[in-house]
Amino acid sequence: MLMRAFVITAPGRGAVQDVPSPVPPRGEVVVDVERVGLCGTDVEFFSGEMSYLHTGQARYPLRIGHEWCGVVSAVGAEVDPSWLGRRVTGDTMLGCGRCERCVAGRRHVCAERYEIGIRNGRPGALAERLPVPESALHVLPDGVDATLGALVEPGANALRAVRGAGLSPGERLLVLGPGTIGLLAARIAAARGAEVHLLGVTGPSLAFARSLGFPHVWTRDTLPSLRWDAVIDASTGPGMPALAAELVEPGRRVVYIGLSVAPSPLDTRAIVLKDVTAVGVLSGSGALAETIDLYATGAVDPRPLVAATVPLAEAAAVLSGTRPHTGAPKIHVDPRL
């Protein structure tokens, strides 16, 4: 049995192909994919810039897609059959389950981990069907539609960034980069009572951030001299990590979740002499359940961040840079189309 999947075969080259449909092995299920989000990591895989391609942790051909939701259509041996028909999303990071890191609850940094659609050849969700371990699944309640379901993974990343900032209600947060993760972090922090400011570059992204109800949106030239109780760097600029450390209040926290293609220079004296805590966030692992609850209760509604939902055949064009000019940062794909 075959299915359609988007396959990247070389930098700048990808297309929909007919590939074997997955059969669930022991401990896994197959999900009929409803929706997939495309993110900066996917763009870097398509361009050939993603670091895993240069370290041997990923290679072409590859199938991307790690922000997803769908319906369980088949279960493997030793899987609870009650999963059949349930709407789910899941963790991207699949640890070995045996090493010290996994046993301690840090499977997202397991040295032997697979990452769905990213690392060690694990196929991604930009396809009609996706195999997923039962242990990685999270049930989506009825109030969490397909758009929200595919935003759980990036939302969980943003939630971990907000947790890492260590803010109390009423304190001031500066978010560098009003892209998907930055805006999700801003919405989550605002829901928790923080005063949120955003720093960006382009006019459309700044205007879109204001349209979401954030009045404090700045560029480098207009950024006011205020006390920043925490800074989240969700940008891709190589100079932004150093700026984050420079701006944050002494004794507080900087959270690094954005990655630039080029190495980011950072003078550690800016951290040491200010007694700053630097927090790195790799994934949404450990925050998916709380993110689903935030969406289900309406405490955070990220749906305005989605500019469009396109068919599977348009994935290559989106990854090449073709997108609606709405200001919204996220494009979703419906593999059923």
N, C-alpha and C positions, 0 to 999 in steps of 0.2 A: 504494500500500500504506500502511495506517495502523498506528499503534501507540498505546499508552496512555502518557501523560506527565502529570506533575503540573505545572500552570501557575498561577502567581500573577498575578492580573489587577489587583489593587489592594490597599492595606493591609488585612490581615485577610481577604482573599478569595482562595481558591485551590481548585482541584478537578482531578480527573483528566479529561483531555480526549483525544479521538482526534485525533492530529496526524500529518502525513506522516512516514513512517519514513525515516531518513537513507539516502542513497546515498553511498558513500565517494568524495569527490573525489580528485584526484591527491595522492599523498603521505599519505593518511589511511586509516584502517580504521574499520569499524563493530564495536562491542562489544555483545554481548548481556549486559546488566547483571544480575549475580547479587545484589549487595548494595550499599546506599548508606547512609552515615552522615549523620545530621542534626546540625548544629552551631549554635553561636551566631550565626554569620553568616547562616545560613538563617533563623533565627528573626527576625533584624533585617530581612531582606528581606520576610518575611511581615508584620511589624508596620509596616514603612515607615520604620524608624529607620536603616537601613543608609546610611552616608555616601555611597556611590556613587550612590544614588538622588537625592541632593541636589546632586551635582557633575556629573551628566550621564553618568557612566561606566556607569550601568545604568538601565534603565527598564522599566516594565510594558508588556505582559505579559512575564514571564520564567520560565525553567525552571531551577530550582536543582539542587544536588547536585554536590559536588566531592570527596567521600570515597567511592571506589567501587572495585569490581573486577568482572570478567566474562570472557567468552570471545569472542575475535575470530571474527566470523561472515562478514565480507566485507572485501576489500581493494581499494583504489583503484589506479589506474595508478601505476607506478614504486614500488610497495610490494612487498617480499619476500613471496611467497605462503606462505612457511613460517610466517607469523604465524597463518594460519588454524587455528582450533581451540585456540590457546594461551590459557591463563588469564593475565590481565594486570591491572595497575593502571597509573596514569599520573600525570604531573605536571599540576598545575592551571594553571601559568603558561606561556603560549604566547607567546614573544617573536617579533618580526618576523624575527629571524635575520640582519639586515643592519646594524643600528645599532651604534655603538661599544660599548654596554652588552652587547648580545647576543654580539658577537664576543669580548668580554672574559670571557664566561661568566656574565654577570649578566642573563640574559634575564628573570628574575623581576621585574626593575625596569625593563624596557623600557617606554618611554613609550607605545608603540603596542600593548602586549601585550593579548591576550585572556586571560581567566581562565575556565576551564570552570565553568559554572553561576554565574558572578559578574559578569564585566566584559565590556563591549562586545558583549553579545548572544550570546555563545557558549553554546549550550544545555548544560544540566547533565545529570547522570546519574539524576535521579529520573524515569526513563522505562524502557521496555523495551529501548531501544537507544540507543547514544551514539556519535557520530562523534569520533574522536581522531586527531591527527597521529601518524604512525609514530614520529617523533622523540621523542614524549613517553612512549612505552610502556615498561613494565618487566615482565618475565616473573615470574610467581609460581611458585615450586617447589611440588611436590605437597604438602609438609608445611604450606603456608600456605593454610588453608581460607578460605571466603568471609568469615567474621567477621574474621579477621586481615587479609585482603586489603583490606577496607574501612577498616581501622585504620592502613594504611600511611601515608596522607597526614597525618593528625594526629600519628602517631608520628614522622614525619620533621620536622614542625614542632618537636615536643618535643626530638628529637635535636639539632637545630640550636641550640635554647635551651641544652641541656646543654653542647654544644661551646662556645657563647659564654660560658658561665660560667667556663671556664678552670680547672677544679678538678683537683687531684691526688687519688689514692686516700687516704682517711682525712680529707680536709678536709670542712668542714661547709657544707651547702647549706640555705637556707631558701626554700621554694616558697610564694608567696602565691597562694591559690586552688586548692582541691582538686577542680577540675573535670576534664574529660577531658585537656586539655593539661597541667595541673598534675600530675595523677596519672601520666600517661605520662612526663613529665620526671622525676618522682620515681623511677619504676621504672627508667628508663634510668640515672639518676645512681647509684642504689643498685647496679645491676649493674656499674657502673664503680668501685665501692668508696667512694663518698661516704657520709657520715653525713647522712641526709636528714631534715629537719623540714618540716612543713606548717602553714600558717596559714589558718584558715577562719572561717566565721561560723555556718552552720547546723548544728544537732545531727546530722541524718541524714548530711550530707556528711562531717562529722568522724568519725562512727561508721563510715561506709563506708571511709574512709581507714585507720582502725585495723584494720578487718577484712581489709585487704590486707596487713597485716603491718608497718605503719608505727607504731611506738610513740610517736613524737615528733610529736604533733598538738596544735595550740594555737589559742586565740583571742587577740584583742588583750589581753584581761585576764590571760591565763595565760602569755603568751609569756615565756620566761626571758631573762635578760640574758646572752647568750652571744656569742662571736665568730662572726659570719656571714661565712664566706670568700667566699660568693657569694649573691646573691638573684635568684631568677627571679620576675618578676611575671606570673603567668598569670591574674590576676583581671580583673574588669570594674568594680571600684570606682574612681571618679575620684580618690580620695585615696590609692590604693595606690602609684602610682609615686613619690610623695614619700616615703612610708613606706619603700619599698625603698631609696631613696638614703640615707635617714636611718640605716637599720639596717646596711647593708653595711660591712664592715671597710675602713678607708682603704687606698687603693692596689689595691683588688680590683674586681670586676665586678658590675654590675647588668644583667640581661637583661630587656627589655620585650617580651612577646609577647601579653599581654592588652590588650584595648581596651574602654574604657567608651563609652557613648553620649554622655555629656557630656564636654567637654574636661577634661583632667587637669592641675591646677596643679602645677608643679614648680619650686622655687627652684634655679636652676643653681649657686648658691653651695654647695649641699649636695654637688654633684658636683665642682666646681672645688677647693674648699678641702680636700676629702678625697682629691683626685687619683684619683677613681673613673672607671672606664671604663664607659660606658653602651652597651649593644648592643641594637639593634632587630632583631627577626626577623619577616619578612613572610610567609614560606611555607616549605614543606618542600623546595623545589627544591635539588638537590645532596645530599640526604640520604635519598632514597627507597631506593636500592640497599642502603645500610647498614642501614636500618630493616627491609627485607625479610629480610636476613641475621640480624638480631637475633631476629626472629620465627621464622625457619626453624630456627635452632639451639636455640631455647628459652631463650636468654639473657634475653629479656623476653617475658612472656606477658600481653598486655593484654585478653584475652577477658573476664575478670571485670568490666571496665568497661562492658560492654554489658548494659543492663537488659532489653531485649526486642527482637525483630525483628517488625515489623508489615507488613501489606499496604500497597500503594501508596495505597489509598483512605483509609487512616488518617493520612496525612501531615499533612493540615490540622489534625486534632485534636492531634497531637503538637506541631506548630508553634504552636498556640494555648495550649499548656501542659498538655495531658492526657498523663500519663505514669505508669508504675508507680512505686509508692513503695518501691523497693528500696534507694535510696541510690546505685545505680550511675548514672553521669551520661549514658551514651550510648544513643541509640535508633537502631536500624538499620531500614531498609526493604528488603523483597524485592520488586522491581517485577514479579516473575513471579506473585505472589500476588494 
